[in-house]
Amino acid sequence: MEQITYLERRGEIETYFDRTAVQAWARLTSDAPLGRIRSSVREGREQMRRTLLSWLPEDLTGARVLDAGCGTGALSVEAARRGADVTAVDLSPTLIALARERQPTACPRGGRIDFRAGDMLDPTLGRFDFVVGMDSLIHYPTADAVRVVAGLSQRTDTALLFTFAPSNPALLAFRAVGRMFPRANRAPWIEPVAERALHHRLAVEPMLFHWQRGRTQRIASGFYTSQALEMVKR
């Protein structure tokens, strides 16, 4: 079985979203008309964003939030509107530039956003009350994803919310077909995650000893399926 390390996969993701998929991603995250497949993905992502935001306090005044893998910044904007001090980081400088273009001129309750191109695990980003990683770990194998969550937990004081791609026959089939294409022509594949195995790895990870699982919610919309999981500090 092909083994991919976090750094190798991170490089693939950065290249793909910063060069190959920028225009498609910009359109997907806008109000532009889309075909049936991409419309279902857009609706699924909107549902997931609403779910994650519903798990955060309605009033985030003064709270520090890390939007880990922020893309074009839609979640960051909503958190800032609740008063949060948001650090929004993404591997793609091009997507960060687009996020800055879409950033509102002012947010109520004193919220603000600092968009940065870089690695979500960079310790210089500081500490946070809440960390949200919406679909930013779905391209990593389970072991790497858990290591990322564990690393982020060391700089999080209240809750950590992230999503994963729950394993199912359709996703496994798409992944197998995708591997038939030359590596230069394909996107970083989504890594199917067995929920029970993920829960076990989270439970035995030493860096997560003071954390426990909270809410979980699966969103399925056409070609989009993702599951949110909340980790809460004890």
CYANA upper distance limits for C-alpha pairs under 8 A (distance plus 0.5 A):
  4 ILE  CA      8 GLU  CA      6.77
  4 ILE  CA      9 ARG  CA      6.79
  4 ILE  CA    141 PRO  CA      8.17
  5 THR  CA      9 ARG  CA      6.70
  5 THR  CA    144 ASP  CA      7.77
  6 TYR  CA     10 ARG  CA      6.40
  6 TYR  CA    140 TYR  CA      7.47
  6 TYR  CA    144 ASP  CA      6.46
  7 LEU  CA     11 GLY  CA      6.76
  8 GLU  CA     12 GLU  CA      7.02
  9 ARG  CA     13 ILE  CA      6.68
  9 ARG  CA    139 HIS  CA      8.05
  9 ARG  CA    140 TYR  CA      7.42
  9 ARG  CA    188 PRO  CA      8.10
 10 ARG  CA     14 GLU  CA      6.64
 10 ARG  CA     91 LEU  CA      8.44
 11 GLY  CA     15 THR  CA      6.72
 12 GLU  CA     16 TYR  CA      6.61
 12 GLU  CA    188 PRO  CA      6.95
 13 ILE  CA     17 PHE  CA      6.57
 13 ILE  CA     91 LEU  CA      8.20
 13 ILE  CA    139 HIS  CA      8.46
 13 ILE  CA    187 ALA  CA      8.46
 13 ILE  CA    188 PRO  CA      6.74
 14 GLU  CA     18 ASP  CA      6.20
 14 GLU  CA     91 LEU  CA      5.81
 14 GLU  CA     92 SER  CA      5.97
 15 THR  CA     19 ARG  CA      6.31
 15 THR  CA     20 THR  CA      7.72
 15 THR  CA     92 SER  CA      8.24
 16 TYR  CA     20 THR  CA      5.45
 16 TYR  CA     21 ALA  CA      6.44
 16 TYR  CA    187 ALA  CA      6.95
 16 TYR  CA    188 PRO  CA      7.95
 17 PHE  CA     21 ALA  CA      5.49
 17 PHE  CA     22 VAL  CA      6.15
 17 PHE  CA     25 TRP  CA      8.37
 17 PHE  CA     92 SER  CA      6.62
 17 PHE  CA     95 LEU  CA      8.13
 18 ASP  CA     22 VAL  CA      6.44
 18 ASP  CA     91 LEU  CA      8.42
 18 ASP  CA     92 SER  CA      5.28
 18 ASP  CA     93 PRO  CA      7.13
 18 ASP  CA     94 THR  CA      6.03
 18 ASP  CA     95 LEU  CA      7.29
 19 ARG  CA     94 THR  CA      8.50
 21 ALA  CA     25 TRP  CA      6.41
 22 VAL  CA     26 ALA  CA      6.51
 22 VAL  CA     94 THR  CA      7.82
 22 VAL  CA     95 LEU  CA      7.50
 23 GLN  CA     27 ARG  CA      6.74
 24 ALA  CA     28 LEU  CA      6.58
 25 TRP  CA     29 THR  CA      6.66
 26 ALA  CA     30 SER  CA      6.80
 26 ALA  CA     72 THR  CA      8.01
 26 ALA  CA     95 LEU  CA      8.43
 26 ALA  CA     98 LEU  CA      8.28
 27 ARG  CA     31 ASP  CA      7.98
 27 ARG  CA     32 ALA  CA      6.59
 28 LEU  CA     32 ALA  CA      7.98
 28 LEU  CA     34 LEU  CA      7.99
 28 LEU  CA     38 ARG  CA      7.49
 28 LEU  CA     39 SER  CA      8.43
 28 LEU  CA     42 ARG  CA      6.76
 29 THR  CA     42 ARG  CA      7.60
 29 THR  CA     72 THR  CA      7.68
 34 LEU  CA     38 ARG  CA      6.45
 34 LEU  CA     39 SER  CA      5.98
 35 GLY  CA     39 SER  CA      6.36
 36 ARG  CA     40 SER  CA      6.79
 37 ILE  CA     41 VAL  CA      7.06
 37 ILE  CA    222 GLY  CA      7.53
 37 ILE  CA    223 PHE  CA      6.78
 38 ARG  CA     42 ARG  CA      6.60
 38 ARG  CA    223 PHE  CA      8.31
 39 SER  CA     43 GLU  CA      6.65
 40 SER  CA     44 GLY  CA      6.57
 40 SER  CA    221 SER  CA      5.98
 40 SER  CA    222 GLY  CA      5.56
 40 SER  CA    223 PHE  CA      6.62
 40 SER  CA    224 TYR  CA      7.09
 41 VAL  CA     45 ARG  CA      6.62
 41 VAL  CA    221 SER  CA      7.11
 41 VAL  CA    222 GLY  CA      7.37
 41 VAL  CA    223 PHE  CA      6.39
 41 VAL  CA    224 TYR  CA      5.38
 42 ARG  CA     46 GLU  CA      6.69
 43 GLU  CA     47 GLN  CA      6.70
 43 GLU  CA    221 SER  CA      7.23
 44 GLY  CA     48 MET  CA      6.68
 44 GLY  CA    219 ILE  CA      6.95
 44 GLY  CA    220 ALA  CA      6.92
 44 GLY  CA    221 SER  CA      5.42
 44 GLY  CA    222 GLY  CA      8.30
 44 GLY  CA    224 TYR  CA      6.15
 44 GLY  CA    225 THR  CA      7.78
 45 ARG  CA     49 ARG  CA      6.56
 45 ARG  CA    224 TYR  CA      8.06
 46 GLU  CA     50 ARG  CA      6.70
 47 GLN  CA     51 THR  CA      6.70
 47 GLN  CA    219 ILE  CA      7.50
 48 MET  CA     52 LEU  CA      6.76
 48 MET  CA    134 MET  CA      8.34
 48 MET  CA    219 ILE  CA      6.84
 48 MET  CA    226 SER  CA      8.28
 48 MET  CA    228 ALA  CA      8.06
 49 ARG  CA     53 LEU  CA      6.62
 49 ARG  CA     75 LEU  CA      7.01
 49 ARG  CA    134 MET  CA      7.87
 50 ARG  CA     54 SER  CA      6.55
 51 THR  CA     55 TRP  CA      7.16
 51 THR  CA    217 GLN  CA      8.33
 52 LEU  CA     56 LEU  CA      7.41
 52 LEU  CA    132 VAL  CA      8.21
 52 LEU  CA    134 MET  CA      8.49
 52 LEU  CA    161 LEU  CA      7.59
 52 LEU  CA    228 ALA  CA      7.87
 53 LEU  CA     75 LEU  CA      8.11
 53 LEU  CA     78 GLU  CA      8.41
 53 LEU  CA     79 ALA  CA      8.01
 54 SER  CA     58 GLU  CA      8.21
 56 LEU  CA     60 LEU  CA      8.42
 58 GLU  CA     82 ARG  CA      6.88
 59 ASP  CA     82 ARG  CA      5.85
 59 ASP  CA     83 GLY  CA      7.11
 60 LEU  CA     79 ALA  CA      7.78
 60 LEU  CA     80 ALA  CA      8.46
 60 LEU  CA     82 ARG  CA      5.72
 60 LEU  CA     83 GLY  CA      5.45
 60 LEU  CA     84 ALA  CA      5.38
 61 THR  CA     82 ARG  CA      6.96
 61 THR  CA     83 GLY  CA      4.51
 61 THR  CA     84 ALA  CA      5.76
 61 THR  CA     85 ASP  CA      8.33
 61 THR  CA    109 ARG  CA      6.83
 61 THR  CA    110 GLY  CA      7.73
 61 THR  CA    111 GLY  CA      7.49
 62 GLY  CA     83 GLY  CA      6.99
 62 GLY  CA     84 ALA  CA      6.25
 62 GLY  CA     85 ASP  CA      6.94
 62 GLY  CA    111 GLY  CA      8.35
 63 ALA  CA     83 GLY  CA      8.00
 63 ALA  CA     84 ALA  CA      5.57
 63 ALA  CA     85 ASP  CA      6.51
 63 ALA  CA    128 PHE  CA      8.16
 63 ALA  CA    129 ASP  CA      6.57
 63 ALA  CA    130 PHE  CA      8.29
 64 ARG  CA     84 ALA  CA      6.44
 64 ARG  CA     85 ASP  CA      5.37
 64 ARG  CA     86 VAL  CA      6.42
 64 ARG  CA     87 THR  CA      8.16
 64 ARG  CA    127 ARG  CA      8.16
 64 ARG  CA    128 PHE  CA      5.37
 64 ARG  CA    129 ASP  CA      5.76
 64 ARG  CA    130 PHE  CA      7.10
 65 VAL  CA     79 ALA  CA      8.31
 65 VAL  CA     84 ALA  CA      6.96
 65 VAL  CA     85 ASP  CA      6.65
 65 VAL  CA     86 VAL  CA      5.25
 65 VAL  CA     87 THR  CA      6.75
 65 VAL  CA    128 PHE  CA      6.07
 65 VAL  CA    129 ASP  CA      6.55
 65 VAL  CA    130 PHE  CA      5.39
 65 VAL  CA    131 VAL  CA      6.17
 65 VAL  CA    132 VAL  CA      8.05
 66 LEU  CA     86 VAL  CA      6.33
 66 LEU  CA     87 THR  CA      5.43
 66 LEU  CA     88 ALA  CA      6.45
 66 LEU  CA     89 VAL  CA      8.13
 66 LEU  CA    128 PHE  CA      6.93
 66 LEU  CA    130 PHE  CA      6.93
 66 LEU  CA    131 VAL  CA      5.18
 66 LEU  CA    132 VAL  CA      6.70
 67 ASP  CA     75 LEU  CA      7.96
 67 ASP  CA     76 SER  CA      6.76
 67 ASP  CA     86 VAL  CA      7.47
 67 ASP  CA     87 THR  CA      6.70
 67 ASP  CA     88 ALA  CA      5.16
 67 ASP  CA     89 VAL  CA      6.82
 67 ASP  CA    131 VAL  CA      6.70
 67 ASP  CA    132 VAL  CA      5.64
 67 ASP  CA    133 GLY  CA      6.66
 68 ALA  CA     88 ALA  CA      6.88
 68 ALA  CA     89 VAL  CA      6.05
 68 ALA  CA     90 ASP  CA      7.22
 68 ALA  CA    120 MET  CA      5.90
 68 ALA  CA    131 VAL  CA      7.45
 68 ALA  CA    132 VAL  CA      6.42
 68 ALA  CA    133 GLY  CA      5.27
 68 ALA  CA    134 MET  CA      7.95
 68 ALA  CA    136 SER  CA      7.44
 69 GLY  CA     88 ALA  CA      7.84
 69 GLY  CA     89 VAL  CA      6.12
 69 GLY  CA     90 ASP  CA      4.96
 69 GLY  CA     91 LEU  CA      7.57
 69 GLY  CA    120 MET  CA      7.39
 69 GLY  CA    133 GLY  CA      6.65
 69 GLY  CA    134 MET  CA      7.58
 69 GLY  CA    135 ASP  CA      8.26
 69 GLY  CA    136 SER  CA      5.65
 70 CYS  CA     74 ALA  CA      8.23
 70 CYS  CA     75 LEU  CA      7.80
 70 CYS  CA     76 SER  CA      7.57
 70 CYS  CA     88 ALA  CA      6.07
 70 CYS  CA     89 VAL  CA      6.19
 70 CYS  CA     90 ASP  CA      5.99
 70 CYS  CA    133 GLY  CA      8.19
 70 CYS  CA    134 MET  CA      8.17
 71 GLY  CA     89 VAL  CA      8.49
 71 GLY  CA     90 ASP  CA      6.56
 71 GLY  CA     92 SER  CA      8.32
 71 GLY  CA     95 LEU  CA      6.28
 71 GLY  CA     96 ILE  CA      7.29
 71 GLY  CA     99 ALA  CA      7.71
 72 THR  CA     95 LEU  CA      6.12
 72 THR  CA     96 ILE  CA      6.87
 72 THR  CA     98 LEU  CA      6.57
 72 THR  CA     99 ALA  CA      4.76
 72 THR  CA    102 ARG  CA      8.28
 73 GLY  CA     77 VAL  CA      6.74
 73 GLY  CA     88 ALA  CA      7.67
 73 GLY  CA     96 ILE  CA      8.39
 73 GLY  CA     99 ALA  CA      5.74
 73 GLY  CA    102 ARG  CA      8.48
 73 GLY  CA    103 GLN  CA      8.22
 74 ALA  CA     78 GLU  CA      7.09
 75 LEU  CA     79 ALA  CA      6.76
 76 SER  CA     80 ALA  CA      6.61
 76 SER  CA     86 VAL  CA      6.91
 76 SER  CA     87 THR  CA      8.50
 76 SER  CA     88 ALA  CA      7.01
 76 SER  CA    113 ILE  CA      7.43
 77 VAL  CA     81 ARG  CA      6.70
 77 VAL  CA    103 GLN  CA      7.50
 77 VAL  CA    104 PRO  CA      8.06
 77 VAL  CA    113 ILE  CA      7.88
 78 GLU  CA     82 ARG  CA      7.14
 79 ALA  CA     83 GLY  CA      7.30
 79 ALA  CA     84 ALA  CA      6.15
 79 ALA  CA     86 VAL  CA      7.68
 79 ALA  CA    111 GLY  CA      8.32
 80 ALA  CA     84 ALA  CA      5.11
 80 ALA  CA     85 ASP  CA      6.86
 80 ALA  CA     86 VAL  CA      6.81
 80 ALA  CA    107 CYS  CA      6.82
 80 ALA  CA    108 PRO  CA      8.34
 80 ALA  CA    110 GLY  CA      8.39
 80 ALA  CA    111 GLY  CA      4.87
 80 ALA  CA    112 ARG  CA      5.90
 80 ALA  CA    113 ILE  CA      7.01
 81 ARG  CA    107 CYS  CA      5.59
 81 ARG  CA    108 PRO  CA      5.99
 81 ARG  CA    109 ARG  CA      7.41
 81 ARG  CA    111 GLY  CA      6.40
 82 ARG  CA    108 PRO  CA      7.58
 82 ARG  CA    109 ARG  CA      7.00
 82 ARG  CA    111 GLY  CA      7.21
 83 GLY  CA    107 CYS  CA      7.92
 83 GLY  CA    108 PRO  CA      6.98
 83 GLY  CA    109 ARG  CA      5.07
 83 GLY  CA    110 GLY  CA      5.85
 83 GLY  CA    111 GLY  CA      4.37
 83 GLY  CA    112 ARG  CA      7.89
 84 ALA  CA    110 GLY  CA      8.14
 84 ALA  CA    111 GLY  CA      5.28
 84 ALA  CA    112 ARG  CA      7.11
 85 ASP  CA    111 GLY  CA      5.95
 85 ASP  CA    112 ARG  CA      5.65
 85 ASP  CA    113 ILE  CA      6.71
 86 VAL  CA    111 GLY  CA      8.10
 86 VAL  CA    112 ARG  CA      6.59
 86 VAL  CA    113 ILE  CA      5.18
 86 VAL  CA    114 ASP  CA      6.69
 87 THR  CA    113 ILE  CA      6.38
 87 THR  CA    114 ASP  CA      5.38
 87 THR  CA    115 PHE  CA      6.66
 87 THR  CA    116 ARG  CA      7.92
 87 THR  CA    125 LEU  CA      8.17
 88 ALA  CA    113 ILE  CA      7.27
 88 ALA  CA    114 ASP  CA      6.46
 88 ALA  CA    115 PHE  CA      5.23
 88 ALA  CA    116 ARG  CA      6.57
 89 VAL  CA     96 ILE  CA      8.22
 89 VAL  CA    115 PHE  CA      6.45
 89 VAL  CA    116 ARG  CA      5.28
 89 VAL  CA    117 ALA  CA      6.08
 89 VAL  CA    118 GLY  CA      6.52
 89 VAL  CA    119 ASP  CA      7.47
 89 VAL  CA    120 MET  CA      6.67
 90 ASP  CA     95 LEU  CA      8.03
 90 ASP  CA     96 ILE  CA      7.14
 90 ASP  CA    116 ARG  CA      7.17
 90 ASP  CA    117 ALA  CA      5.65
 90 ASP  CA    118 GLY  CA      6.15
 90 ASP  CA    119 ASP  CA      7.19
 90 ASP  CA    120 MET  CA      7.60
 91 LEU  CA    117 ALA  CA      5.98
 91 LEU  CA    118 GLY  CA      5.40
 91 LEU  CA    119 ASP  CA      6.45
 92 SER  CA     96 ILE  CA      6.84
 92 SER  CA    117 ALA  CA      6.61
 92 SER  CA    118 GLY  CA      8.03
 93 PRO  CA     97 ALA  CA      6.65
 93 PRO  CA    116 ARG  CA      8.38
 93 PRO  CA    117 ALA  CA      5.59
 93 PRO  CA    118 GLY  CA      8.42
 94 THR  CA     98 LEU  CA      6.88
 95 LEU  CA     99 ALA  CA      6.61
 96 ILE  CA    100 ARG  CA      6.73
 96 ILE  CA    115 PHE  CA      6.91
 96 ILE  CA    116 ARG  CA      7.14
 96 ILE  CA    117 ALA  CA      6.71
 97 ALA  CA    101 GLU  CA      6.91
 98 LEU  CA    102 ARG  CA      6.90
 99 ALA  CA    103 GLN  CA      6.57
 99 ALA  CA    115 PHE  CA      8.07
100 ARG  CA    115 PHE  CA      7.41
106 ALA  CA    112 ARG  CA      8.31
107 CYS  CA    111 GLY  CA      5.94
107 CYS  CA    112 ARG  CA      7.16
118 GLY  CA    122 ASP  CA      8.07
121 LEU  CA    148 VAL  CA      7.70
121 LEU  CA    151 GLY  CA      7.32
121 LEU  CA    152 LEU  CA      6.98
123 PRO  CA    155 ARG  CA      8.46
126 GLY  CA    155 ARG  CA      7.40
127 ARG  CA    155 ARG  CA      5.11
127 ARG  CA    156 THR  CA      6.45
127 ARG  CA    157 ASP  CA      8.17
128 PHE  CA    155 ARG  CA      6.63
128 PHE  CA    156 THR  CA      5.43
128 PHE  CA    157 ASP  CA      6.76
129 ASP  CA    156 THR  CA      6.03
129 ASP  CA    157 ASP  CA      5.32
129 ASP  CA    158 THR  CA      5.68
129 ASP  CA    159 ALA  CA      7.38
130 PHE  CA    156 THR  CA      6.66
130 PHE  CA    157 ASP  CA      7.44
130 PHE  CA    158 THR  CA      6.38
130 PHE  CA    159 ALA  CA      5.62
130 PHE  CA    160 LEU  CA      6.26
130 PHE  CA    161 LEU  CA      8.32
131 VAL  CA    152 LEU  CA      8.17
131 VAL  CA    156 THR  CA      7.21
131 VAL  CA    159 ALA  CA      7.14
131 VAL  CA    160 LEU  CA      5.26
131 VAL  CA    161 LEU  CA      6.65
132 VAL  CA    160 LEU  CA      6.50
132 VAL  CA    161 LEU  CA      5.23
132 VAL  CA    162 PHE  CA      6.24
133 GLY  CA    137 LEU  CA      7.71
133 GLY  CA    161 LEU  CA      6.66
133 GLY  CA    162 PHE  CA      4.98
133 GLY  CA    163 THR  CA      7.12
134 MET  CA    161 LEU  CA      8.27
134 MET  CA    162 PHE  CA      6.06
134 MET  CA    163 THR  CA      6.03
135 ASP  CA    162 PHE  CA      7.70
135 ASP  CA    163 THR  CA      5.89
135 ASP  CA    164 PHE  CA      7.06
135 ASP  CA    226 SER  CA      8.06
136 SER  CA    162 PHE  CA      8.37
136 SER  CA    163 THR  CA      8.00
137 LEU  CA    145 ALA  CA      6.40
137 LEU  CA    162 PHE  CA      8.19
137 LEU  CA    163 THR  CA      7.43
137 LEU  CA    164 PHE  CA      6.92
138 ILE  CA    163 THR  CA      7.67
138 ILE  CA    164 PHE  CA      5.65
138 ILE  CA    165 ALA  CA      6.21
138 ILE  CA    190 ILE  CA      6.03
138 ILE  CA    191 GLU  CA      6.36
138 ILE  CA    192 PRO  CA      8.33
139 HIS  CA    188 PRO  CA      6.91
139 HIS  CA    189 TRP  CA      6.46
139 HIS  CA    190 ILE  CA      5.06
139 HIS  CA    191 GLU  CA      5.75
140 TYR  CA    144 ASP  CA      6.50
140 TYR  CA    145 ALA  CA      6.20
140 TYR  CA    190 ILE  CA      7.94
140 TYR  CA    191 GLU  CA      6.46
141 PRO  CA    145 ALA  CA      6.64
141 PRO  CA    191 GLU  CA      6.23
141 PRO  CA    192 PRO  CA      8.40
141 PRO  CA    193 VAL  CA      8.20
142 THR  CA    146 VAL  CA      6.65
142 THR  CA    191 GLU  CA      8.18
142 THR  CA    193 VAL  CA      6.74
142 THR  CA    198 LEU  CA      7.15
143 ALA  CA    147 ARG  CA      6.83
143 ALA  CA    201 ARG  CA      8.14
144 ASP  CA    148 VAL  CA      6.74
145 ALA  CA    149 VAL  CA      6.78
146 VAL  CA    150 ALA  CA      6.53
146 VAL  CA    198 LEU  CA      8.20
146 VAL  CA    201 ARG  CA      7.52
146 VAL  CA    202 LEU  CA      6.99
147 ARG  CA    151 GLY  CA      6.55
148 VAL  CA    152 LEU  CA      6.65
149 VAL  CA    153 SER  CA      6.57
149 VAL  CA    160 LEU  CA      8.50
150 ALA  CA    154 GLN  CA      7.33
150 ALA  CA    205 GLU  CA      7.94
150 ALA  CA    207 MET  CA      6.13
150 ALA  CA    208 LEU  CA      6.47
151 GLY  CA    155 ARG  CA      8.10
151 GLY  CA    207 MET  CA      8.14
152 LEU  CA    156 THR  CA      7.00
153 SER  CA    157 ASP  CA      8.29
153 SER  CA    160 LEU  CA      7.58
153 SER  CA    207 MET  CA      8.09
153 SER  CA    208 LEU  CA      7.60
154 GLN  CA    207 MET  CA      7.97
156 THR  CA    160 LEU  CA      7.57
157 ASP  CA    233 LYS  CA      7.40
158 THR  CA    232 VAL  CA      6.70
158 THR  CA    233 LYS  CA      6.02
159 ALA  CA    230 GLU  CA      7.50
159 ALA  CA    231 MET  CA      6.17
159 ALA  CA    232 VAL  CA      5.03
159 ALA  CA    233 LYS  CA      6.59
160 LEU  CA    230 GLU  CA      6.47
160 LEU  CA    231 MET  CA      5.57
160 LEU  CA    232 VAL  CA      6.96
161 LEU  CA    228 ALA  CA      7.55
161 LEU  CA    229 LEU  CA      6.34
161 LEU  CA    230 GLU  CA      5.11
161 LEU  CA    231 MET  CA      6.70
162 PHE  CA    228 ALA  CA      6.23
162 PHE  CA    229 LEU  CA      6.14
162 PHE  CA    230 GLU  CA      7.24
163 THR  CA    226 SER  CA      6.88
163 THR  CA    227 GLN  CA      5.73
163 THR  CA    228 ALA  CA      4.75
163 THR  CA    229 LEU  CA      6.51
164 PHE  CA    192 PRO  CA      8.43
164 PHE  CA    193 VAL  CA      7.31
164 PHE  CA    226 SER  CA      6.30
164 PHE  CA    227 GLN  CA      5.89
164 PHE  CA    228 ALA  CA      7.16
165 ALA  CA    190 ILE  CA      7.63
165 ALA  CA    191 GLU  CA      7.18
165 ALA  CA    192 PRO  CA      5.87
165 ALA  CA    193 VAL  CA      6.31
165 ALA  CA    225 THR  CA      7.12
165 ALA  CA    226 SER  CA      5.36
165 ALA  CA    227 GLN  CA      6.69
166 PRO  CA    192 PRO  CA      6.17
166 PRO  CA    193 VAL  CA      5.49
166 PRO  CA    194 ALA  CA      6.64
166 PRO  CA    195 GLU  CA      6.98
166 PRO  CA    225 THR  CA      7.97
166 PRO  CA    226 SER  CA      6.93
166 PRO  CA    227 GLN  CA      6.91
167 SER  CA    171 LEU  CA      7.14
167 SER  CA    172 LEU  CA      7.61
167 SER  CA    192 PRO  CA      4.89
167 SER  CA    193 VAL  CA      5.44
167 SER  CA    194 ALA  CA      5.86
167 SER  CA    195 GLU  CA      8.10
168 ASN  CA    172 LEU  CA      6.83
168 ASN  CA    192 PRO  CA      7.87
169 PRO  CA    173 ALA  CA      6.65
170 ALA  CA    174 PHE  CA      6.73
171 LEU  CA    175 ARG  CA      6.58
171 LEU  CA    192 PRO  CA      7.34
172 LEU  CA    176 ALA  CA      6.73
172 LEU  CA    192 PRO  CA      7.38
173 ALA  CA    177 VAL  CA      6.79
174 PHE  CA    178 GLY  CA      6.57
175 ARG  CA    179 ARG  CA      6.89
175 ARG  CA    189 TRP  CA      6.77
175 ARG  CA    190 ILE  CA      7.52
175 ARG  CA    191 GLU  CA      8.48
176 ALA  CA    180 MET  CA      7.54
177 VAL  CA    181 PHE  CA      8.15
178 GLY  CA    186 ARG  CA      7.38
178 GLY  CA    189 TRP  CA      7.74
179 ARG  CA    183 ARG  CA      8.16
179 ARG  CA    186 ARG  CA      8.40
181 PHE  CA    185 ASN  CA      6.99
181 PHE  CA    186 ARG  CA      6.80
182 PRO  CA    186 ARG  CA      7.15
193 VAL  CA    197 ALA  CA      8.21
193 VAL  CA    198 LEU  CA      7.41
194 ALA  CA    198 LEU  CA      6.72
195 GLU  CA    199 HIS  CA      6.70
196 ARG  CA    200 HIS  CA      6.74
197 ALA  CA    201 ARG  CA      6.75
198 LEU  CA    202 LEU  CA      6.70
199 HIS  CA    203 ALA  CA      6.61
200 HIS  CA    204 VAL  CA      6.82
201 ARG  CA    205 GLU  CA      6.49
202 LEU  CA    208 LEU  CA      7.36
203 ALA  CA    208 LEU  CA      7.72
203 ALA  CA    209 PHE  CA      7.98
203 ALA  CA    212 GLN  CA      8.36
204 VAL  CA    208 LEU  CA      8.26
204 VAL  CA    209 PHE  CA      8.19
205 GLU  CA    209 PHE  CA      7.37
208 LEU  CA    212 GLN  CA      8.29
210 HIS  CA    233 LYS  CA      6.47
210 HIS  CA    234 ARG  CA      6.08
211 TRP  CA    231 MET  CA      6.83
211 TRP  CA    232 VAL  CA      6.03
211 TRP  CA    233 LYS  CA      4.93
211 TRP  CA    234 ARG  CA      5.99
212 GLN  CA    231 MET  CA      6.09
212 GLN  CA    232 VAL  CA      5.92
212 GLN  CA    233 LYS  CA      6.93
212 GLN  CA    234 ARG  CA      7.17
213 ARG  CA    229 LEU  CA      7.89
213 ARG  CA    230 GLU  CA      6.43
213 ARG  CA    231 MET  CA      5.15
213 ARG  CA    232 VAL  CA      6.74
214 GLY  CA    229 LEU  CA      7.49
214 GLY  CA    230 GLU  CA      5.34
214 GLY  CA    231 MET  CA      6.02
214 GLY  CA    232 VAL  CA      6.69
215 ARG  CA    229 LEU  CA      6.50
215 ARG  CA    230 GLU  CA      5.73
215 ARG  CA    231 MET  CA      8.44
216 THR  CA    227 GLN  CA      7.52
216 THR  CA    228 ALA  CA      5.83
216 THR  CA    229 LEU  CA      4.98
216 THR  CA    230 GLU  CA      6.77
217 GLN  CA    227 GLN  CA      6.09
217 GLN  CA    228 ALA  CA      5.67
217 GLN  CA    229 LEU  CA      7.32
218 ARG  CA    225 THR  CA      7.76
218 ARG  CA    226 SER  CA      6.37
218 ARG  CA    227 GLN  CA      4.62
218 ARG  CA    228 ALA  CA      6.72
219 ILE  CA    224 TYR  CA      8.15
219 ILE  CA    225 THR  CA      6.12
219 ILE  CA    226 SER  CA      5.98
219 ILE  CA    227 GLN  CA      6.56
220 ALA  CA    224 TYR  CA      6.19
220 ALA  CA    225 THR  CA      4.86
220 ALA  CA    226 SER  CA      7.19
221 SER  CA    225 THR  CA      6.88
